[in-house]
Amino acid sequence: MVCMSDSDDKQSPTERLPTALIEELDTLESPELHAVREYVDQLLESSQPPIEQQIREEASGEVLDIEDQGVYTLVKQRPPSQSEGDSKPVSLYHVTWERHPDGEETLHWAFLGDVHGEV
């Protein structure tokens, strides 16, 4: 996650990048620019903490299970008010990275329902 100051927000992207990089990008054709975008996306993704770590930091209750499915993650957790010995209910969430217009990425939690039975 990259934090930018207010002065950075007011500058255009070309004002925030080295001139040599801008000049090189200006020479590229569309397929090469798509490859650059893919590379930059990979760099940004690798700079994020692992999703499991971020989930454990943000979870409001006890996390029981995390299943990383690639593009989304399923999380089973007890509600924060529930004692550890109580087995019901366990809440199921669909969690994804969500990119905001300012470029910041945060977790998006979607409640799927309560799971009864095997946890």
Helices and strands as residue ranges (DSSP letters): H 6-10, H 13-16, H 19-26, H 30-46, H 51-58, E 63-68, E 73-77, E 90-99, E 105-115
